[in-house]
């Protein structure tokens, strides 16, 4: 399944010009596809980075917008914002599922709409944005998701 060039469609929606086509391809590659296609790289390492970047950007935002709130209030608020459910919803809003590279089984069982698959892919895309554009580009992309 394809919905045009992901560098263009995702880039436009996230306010980022993706420069490395291969890196973005890896971000959109589920481990099921990599398992079926020797040499393909899955998105899990990029997702690890994207998860950390998202947590940082959200924490920065919460500290800036609620400077008097105690950590005991901010921590669960951050956790709620970066939950898998929210990540999947934002990924659906981006049309991310249409760009995923999935293995046959994952494709047949609805992987394009599966919360965990979408959340991981979105984190991986954020990892690419961080690698290409740093923290400022990551802040813009997270703001484009309208997570607040």
Short mmCIF file of the C-alpha atoms (twelve columns), coordinates in Angstrom:
data_MODEL
# 
_entry.id   MODEL 
# 
loop_
_atom_site.group_PDB 
_atom_site.id 
_atom_site.type_symbol 
_atom_site.label_atom_id 
_atom_site.label_alt_id 
_atom_site.label_comp_id 
_atom_site.label_asym_id 
_atom_site.label_seq_id 
_atom_site.Cartn_x 
_atom_site.Cartn_y 
_atom_site.Cartn_z 
_atom_site.pdbx_PDB_model_num 
ATOM 1   C CA . UNK A 1   0.000  0.000   0.000  1 
ATOM 2   C CA . UNK A 2   1.339  3.435   -0.830 1 
ATOM 3   C CA . UNK A 3   0.111  6.971   -0.389 1 
ATOM 4   C CA . UNK A 4   2.684  8.880   -2.385 1 
ATOM 5   C CA . UNK A 5   6.218  9.727   -1.420 1 
ATOM 6   C CA . UNK A 6   6.415  9.681   2.391  1 
ATOM 7   C CA . UNK A 7   9.175  12.301  2.323  1 
ATOM 8   C CA . UNK A 8   6.704  14.731  0.808  1 
ATOM 9   C CA . UNK A 9   3.486  13.814  2.586  1 
ATOM 10  C CA . UNK A 10  4.956  13.284  6.056  1 
ATOM 11  C CA . UNK A 11  7.375  16.155  5.603  1 
ATOM 12  C CA . UNK A 12  4.582  18.557  4.759  1 
ATOM 13  C CA . UNK A 13  2.483  17.439  7.729  1 
ATOM 14  C CA . UNK A 14  5.379  17.520  10.204 1 
ATOM 15  C CA . UNK A 15  7.089  20.647  8.905  1 
ATOM 16  C CA . UNK A 16  10.316 18.837  8.075  1 
ATOM 17  C CA . UNK A 17  12.219 18.267  4.843  1 
ATOM 18  C CA . UNK A 18  13.385 14.664  4.955  1 
ATOM 19  C CA . UNK A 19  16.792 14.465  3.333  1 
ATOM 20  C CA . UNK A 20  17.772 10.831  3.809  1 
ATOM 21  C CA . UNK A 21  15.350 8.615   1.907  1 
ATOM 22  C CA . UNK A 22  16.946 5.441   3.296  1 
ATOM 23  C CA . UNK A 23  16.692 6.583   6.901  1 
ATOM 24  C CA . UNK A 24  12.997 7.405   6.500  1 
ATOM 25  C CA . UNK A 25  12.460 4.056   4.769  1 
ATOM 26  C CA . UNK A 26  13.996 2.346   7.802  1 
ATOM 27  C CA . UNK A 27  11.680 4.326   10.109 1 
ATOM 28  C CA . UNK A 28  8.711  2.993   8.188  1 
ATOM 29  C CA . UNK A 29  9.904  -0.624  8.212  1 
ATOM 30  C CA . UNK A 30  8.280  -2.954  10.728 1 
ATOM 31  C CA . UNK A 31  10.361 -5.860  12.025 1 
ATOM 32  C CA . UNK A 32  8.025  -8.311  10.259 1 
ATOM 33  C CA . UNK A 33  9.105  -6.870  6.904  1 
ATOM 34  C CA . UNK A 34  12.778 -6.929  7.920  1 
ATOM 35  C CA . UNK A 35  12.419 -10.577 8.995  1 
ATOM 36  C CA . UNK A 36  11.057 -11.494 5.565  1 
ATOM 37  C CA . UNK A 37  13.535 -9.360  3.620  1 
ATOM 38  C CA . UNK A 38  17.191 -10.013 4.453  1 
ATOM 39  C CA . UNK A 39  19.156 -6.784  4.477  1 
ATOM 40  C CA . UNK A 40  16.191 -4.609  5.441  1 
ATOM 41  C CA . UNK A 41  16.543 -2.615  8.648  1 
ATOM 42  C CA . UNK A 42  13.584 -2.300  11.000 1 
ATOM 43  C CA . UNK A 43  12.516 0.847   12.820 1 
ATOM 44  C CA . UNK A 44  13.161 -0.192  16.407 1 
ATOM 45  C CA . UNK A 45  16.485 1.627   16.928 1 
ATOM 46  C CA . UNK A 46  15.088 4.845   15.482 1 
ATOM 47  C CA . UNK A 47  11.987 4.408   17.665 1 
ATOM 48  C CA . UNK A 48  14.186 4.229   20.758 1 
ATOM 49  C CA . UNK A 49  15.697 7.576   19.835 1 
ATOM 50  C CA . UNK A 50  12.347 9.098   18.868 1 
ATOM 51  C CA . UNK A 51  10.776 7.999   22.139 1 
ATOM 52  C CA . UNK A 52  13.491 9.830   24.090 1 
ATOM 53  C CA . UNK A 53  13.181 12.939  21.934 1 
ATOM 54  C CA . UNK A 54  9.404  12.999  22.321 1 
ATOM 55  C CA . UNK A 55  9.669  12.623  26.097 1 
ATOM 56  C CA . UNK A 56  12.166 15.502  26.231 1 
ATOM 57  C CA . UNK A 57  10.105 17.835  24.050 1 
ATOM 58  C CA . UNK A 58  6.931  17.088  26.000 1 
ATOM 59  C CA . UNK A 59  8.740  17.570  29.340 1 
ATOM 60  C CA . UNK A 60  10.124 20.915  28.143 1 
ATOM 61  C CA . UNK A 61  6.649  22.014  27.117 1 
ATOM 62  C CA . UNK A 62  5.080  20.981  30.408 1 
ATOM 63  C CA . UNK A 63  7.756  22.762  32.446 1 
ATOM 64  C CA . UNK A 64  7.331  25.920  30.361 1 
ATOM 65  C CA . UNK A 65  3.529  25.964  30.459 1 
ATOM 66  C CA . UNK A 66  3.055  24.819  34.050 1 
ATOM 67  C CA . UNK A 67  6.117  26.089  35.932 1 
ATOM 68  C CA . UNK A 68  4.448  25.920  39.352 1 
ATOM 69  C CA . UNK A 69  3.153  22.349  39.015 1 
ATOM 70  C CA . UNK A 70  4.982  19.703  41.058 1 
ATOM 71  C CA . UNK A 71  6.741  16.816  39.355 1 
ATOM 72  C CA . UNK A 72  4.121  14.478  40.815 1 
ATOM 73  C CA . UNK A 73  1.547  16.187  38.598 1 
ATOM 74  C CA . UNK A 74  3.734  16.678  35.528 1 
ATOM 75  C CA . UNK A 75  5.042  13.125  35.305 1 
ATOM 76  C CA . UNK A 76  1.655  11.435  34.808 1 
ATOM 77  C CA . UNK A 77  0.626  14.247  32.459 1 
ATOM 78  C CA . UNK A 78  3.716  13.586  30.335 1 
ATOM 79  C CA . UNK A 79  3.043  9.841   30.420 1 
ATOM 80  C CA . UNK A 80  -0.519 10.404  29.230 1 
ATOM 81  C CA . UNK A 81  0.625  12.651  26.381 1 
ATOM 82  C CA . UNK A 82  3.171  10.151  25.070 1 
ATOM 83  C CA . UNK A 83  1.017  7.036   25.562 1 
ATOM 84  C CA . UNK A 84  0.811  4.469   22.815 1 
ATOM 85  C CA . UNK A 85  -2.845 5.335   22.327 1 
ATOM 86  C CA . UNK A 86  -2.027 8.995   21.644 1 
ATOM 87  C CA . UNK A 87  0.940  8.151   19.443 1 
ATOM 88  C CA . UNK A 88  -1.227 5.832   17.361 1 
ATOM 89  C CA . UNK A 89  -3.933 8.497   17.051 1 
ATOM 90  C CA . UNK A 90  -1.387 11.074  15.873 1 
ATOM 91  C CA . UNK A 91  0.114  8.538   13.459 1 
ATOM 92  C CA . UNK A 92  -3.349 7.888   12.027 1 
ATOM 93  C CA . UNK A 93  -3.848 11.628  11.619 1 
ATOM 94  C CA . UNK A 94  -0.636 11.733  9.593  1 
ATOM 95  C CA . UNK A 95  -1.731 8.818   7.429  1 
ATOM 96  C CA . UNK A 96  1.390  6.997   8.575  1 
ATOM 97  C CA . UNK A 97  -0.100 3.532   8.199  1 
ATOM 98  C CA . UNK A 98  -0.260 3.882   4.427  1 
ATOM 99  C CA . UNK A 99  3.520  4.311   4.282  1 
ATOM 100 C CA . UNK A 100 4.520  1.341   6.446  1 
ATOM 101 C CA . UNK A 101 6.484  -1.605  5.121  1 
ATOM 102 C CA . UNK A 102 4.962  -4.666  6.787  1 
ATOM 103 C CA . UNK A 103 5.527  -8.368  6.486  1 
ATOM 104 C CA . UNK A 104 2.786  -10.499 4.957  1 
ATOM 105 C CA . UNK A 105 1.362  -11.696 8.264  1 
ATOM 106 C CA . UNK A 106 1.323  -8.231  9.822  1 
ATOM 107 C CA . UNK A 107 -0.322 -6.864  6.672  1 
ATOM 108 C CA . UNK A 108 -3.013 -9.550  6.709  1 
ATOM 109 C CA . UNK A 109 -3.836 -9.058  10.377 1 
ATOM 110 C CA . UNK A 110 -4.364 -5.296  10.227 1 
ATOM 111 C CA . UNK A 111 -0.914 -4.042  11.199 1 
ATOM 112 C CA . UNK A 112 -1.423 -0.702  9.452  1 
ATOM 113 C CA . UNK A 113 -4.024 0.154   12.085 1 
ATOM 114 C CA . UNK A 114 -2.443 -1.589  15.084 1 
ATOM 115 C CA . UNK A 115 -1.673 0.811   17.949 1 
ATOM 116 C CA . UNK A 116 1.752  -0.602  18.759 1 
ATOM 117 C CA . UNK A 117 2.865  -0.623  15.107 1 
ATOM 118 C CA . UNK A 118 1.726  2.954   14.526 1 
ATOM 119 C CA . UNK A 119 3.192  4.243   17.789 1 
ATOM 120 C CA . UNK A 120 6.571  2.673   17.105 1 
ATOM 121 C CA . UNK A 121 6.632  3.988   13.549 1 
ATOM 122 C CA . UNK A 122 5.813  7.520   14.705 1 
ATOM 123 C CA . UNK A 123 8.579  7.384   17.293 1 
ATOM 124 C CA . UNK A 124 10.953 6.186   14.573 1 
ATOM 125 C CA . UNK A 125 9.961  9.063   12.285 1 
ATOM 126 C CA . UNK A 126 10.632 11.464  15.148 1 
ATOM 127 C CA . UNK A 127 14.015 9.784   15.531 1 
ATOM 128 C CA . UNK A 128 14.776 10.540  11.890 1 
ATOM 129 C CA . UNK A 129 13.736 14.160  12.332 1 
ATOM 130 C CA . UNK A 130 16.043 14.471  15.328 1 
ATOM 131 C CA . UNK A 131 18.964 12.920  13.448 1 
ATOM 132 C CA . UNK A 132 18.437 15.176  10.463 1 
ATOM 133 C CA . UNK A 133 17.414 18.426  12.106 1 
ATOM 134 C CA . UNK A 134 18.225 18.244  15.792 1 
ATOM 135 C CA . UNK A 135 16.133 19.314  18.708 1 
ATOM 136 C CA . UNK A 136 14.585 22.398  17.110 1 
ATOM 137 C CA . UNK A 137 13.255 20.380  14.160 1 
ATOM 138 C CA . UNK A 138 11.932 17.830  16.652 1 
ATOM 139 C CA . UNK A 139 10.129 20.539  18.601 1 
ATOM 140 C CA . UNK A 140 8.453  21.779  15.406 1 
ATOM 141 C CA . UNK A 141 7.376  18.265  14.432 1 
ATOM 142 C CA . UNK A 142 5.898  17.521  17.851 1 
ATOM 143 C CA . UNK A 143 4.080  20.862  17.808 1 
ATOM 144 C CA . UNK A 144 2.697  19.953  14.361 1 
ATOM 145 C CA . UNK A 145 1.156  16.862  15.922 1 
ATOM 146 C CA . UNK A 146 -0.874 19.244  18.134 1 
ATOM 147 C CA . UNK A 147 -0.184 17.074  21.138 1 
ATOM 148 C CA . UNK A 148 -0.936 19.735  23.708 1 
# 
